[in-house]
Amino acid sequence: MILLLAIIVGGTPVVAVELRATVVDRDGNRFEVTNFKYEGQDAFPMIVSDKRTMVKFKEVKQIEFRGAPNDETQPVLVVFLDGRTSQGEMFVGGSGRIVGTGGSVSAQIAFTGNTSLGKFRLSLKRVKEVIFHPVQTVMRCPTDGRTFEQEGYTFCPYDGMPLEHAQSDTLRGEEKGVQGDEKKE
């Protein structure tokens, strides 16, 4: 379920979209994950040419982990939405536990989120690939209820009313028409 949350910032609506991804583990299991995060963040750190950079998930199409499961850092290939690629390394966690003054803390870094079965957490050491699902904003006409998925639609082409961001739960169970056509009966 994609959750759209409109936040008013200086009079301009900003939409926060729940990130969705398919995570493939090293055994070939596929997990459909919503609210996808890296340790609670919408970005992940990557080392490219000895420089640490934060890569935003919303700019990424795919991440491929190319190292062995026991490596503390893994070579990764990142494919961006615009077609660019970047190779670098990611720290995926130690082989055991880190002991500090406050006791022992797990050294396992993980991707988290939700699946249809509940909460999801998978150590980066177990990840083979992450495939991001394109986020498409659905707009709805407040007058006639027609929905539009095309980029850039801000007004209903049928009655000229300003379109509103449609919540995914209001679309569930409806059959949306193609290219803004009326719902099929």
C-alpha positions in Angstrom: 0.0 0.0 0.0 1.5 3.3 -1.0 0.9 6.0 1.5 0.8 9.5 0.3 1.1 12.2 2.9 0.6 15.8 1.9 2.6 18.2 4.0 2.2 22.0 3.5 5.5 23.7 3.3 5.3 27.4 2.6 2.0 26.9 0.9 3.3 24.3 -1.5 2.1 20.7 -1.0 4.9 18.2 -0.7 4.2 14.4 -1.0 6.0 11.8 1.0 5.8 8.4 -0.8 6.4 5.1 0.9 9.2 3.4 -0.9 8.6 -0.1 -2.3 11.3 -2.7 -3.4 11.8 -6.3 -4.1 14.7 -7.7 -2.1 16.3 -10.9 -3.3 18.4 -12.8 -0.7 21.4 -15.1 -1.4 19.1 -18.1 -1.5 16.9 -16.6 -4.2 14.0 -15.8 -1.9 12.1 -12.6 -3.0 10.5 -10.2 -0.5 8.1 -7.5 -1.6 8.8 -4.7 0.9 7.0 -1.5 1.6 8.4 1.4 3.7 11.9 0.2 2.6 14.7 1.7 4.7 18.4 1.3 5.4 18.8 1.5 9.2 15.8 3.8 9.3 17.0 6.1 6.5 15.9 6.7 2.9 19.5 6.6 1.7 22.5 4.4 2.1 26.3 5.1 2.4 28.6 3.9 -0.3 32.3 4.3 -0.8 33.3 5.4 -4.4 36.9 6.1 -5.1 37.7 6.3 -1.4 35.0 8.9 -0.8 31.9 8.2 1.3 28.7 9.3 -0.3 25.0 9.0 0.6 22.8 7.6 -2.2 19.1 8.3 -2.1 16.9 5.3 -2.8 14.5 7.5 -4.8 17.2 7.9 -7.4 18.0 4.2 -7.6 16.6 1.5 -9.9 18.7 -1.4 -8.6 21.5 -2.4 -6.2 23.5 -5.6 -6.8 25.7 -6.9 -4.0 28.7 -8.7 -5.5 30.7 -9.9 -2.5 30.9 -13.0 -0.4 28.5 -13.2 2.6 31.4 -13.2 5.1 33.0 -10.0 3.8 32.6 -6.9 6.0 32.5 -4.7 2.9 31.0 -5.7 -0.4 31.4 -4.5 -3.9 28.1 -3.1 -5.1 26.8 -2.0 -8.5 24.1 0.7 -8.4 21.9 1.4 -11.4 20.3 4.8 -11.3 16.9 5.7 -12.7 18.5 7.9 -15.3 20.6 4.9 -16.6 23.9 5.8 -15.0 25.8 3.2 -13.0 28.2 3.4 -10.1 30.4 0.8 -8.6 31.6 1.1 -5.1 31.7 -0.6 -1.7 29.2 -0.9 1.1 29.9 -1.8 4.7 27.5 -4.7 5.4 28.5 -5.4 9.0 31.0 -7.4 11.1 31.1 -11.1 11.6 30.1 -11.0 15.2 29.2 -8.4 17.8 30.8 -5.1 18.7 31.6 -4.8 22.4 31.7 -1.3 23.9 31.3 0.3 27.3 27.5 0.0 27.1 27.6 -3.8 26.5 27.5 -5.8 23.3 25.6 -4.5 20.2 24.8 -6.3 17.0 27.2 -5.5 14.1 24.6 -6.6 11.6 23.4 -3.8 9.3 20.0 -4.4 7.7 17.4 -3.2 5.3 14.0 -2.9 7.0 10.4 -2.4 6.1 7.1 -4.3 5.9 5.8 -7.2 4.0 2.3 -8.7 3.8 3.4 -11.0 6.6 4.6 -8.3 8.9 7.8 -6.5 9.8 10.9 -7.1 7.6 14.5 -7.0 8.5 17.3 -8.6 6.5 21.0 -8.3 7.2 22.9 -6.7 4.3 25.2 -9.8 4.4 22.2 -11.8 3.2 21.1 -9.5 0.4 22.0 -10.3 -3.2 19.9 -7.6 -5.0 17.4 -4.9 -4.4 15.0 -3.8 -7.2 13.1 -0.6 -6.6 9.5 -0.2 -7.9 8.9 3.1 -9.7 6.8 5.5 -7.6 3.9 6.8 -9.6 1.7 9.5 -8.2 -1.9 9.0 -8.8 -4.1 12.1 -9.0 -7.9 12.2 -8.7 -10.4 14.7 -9.8 -12.5 15.7 -6.7 -15.6 16.3 -8.9 -16.0 13.2 -11.0 -13.5 10.8 -9.3 -11.5 10.0 -12.4 -7.9 9.0 -11.8 -4.7 10.0 -13.7 -1.2 8.5 -13.5 0.4 10.7 -16.2 3.3 13.0 -15.1 2.4 16.6 -14.9 -1.4 16.4 -14.7 -2.5 19.1 -12.3 -6.0 19.9 -13.7 -8.7 17.5 -14.8 -8.9 17.6 -18.6 -12.7 17.0 -18.5 -13.9 19.7 -16.0 -10.8 21.8 -15.3 -10.8 21.2 -11.6 -7.5 21.0 -9.7 -6.5 17.4 -9.2 -5.8 16.0 -5.7 -3.3 13.3 -4.7 -5.2 10.1 -4.4 -4.7 7.9 -1.4 -3.9 4.3 -2.4 -6.6 3.0 -0.1 -9.2 5.0 -2.0 -8.0 3.2 -5.2 -8.1 -0.3 -3.8 -10.9 -2.4 -5.2 -11.5 0.1 -8.0 -10.6 -0.6 -11.6 -8.9 2.4 -12.9 -9.4 3.5 -16.5 -6.5 3.8 -18.9 -5.1 7.3 -19.4 -7.7 8.9 -17.2 -10.8 7.3 -18.9 -13.8 6.6 -16.7 -13.9 3.6 -14.5 -15.0 0.4 -16.3 -18.4 -0.9 -15.3 
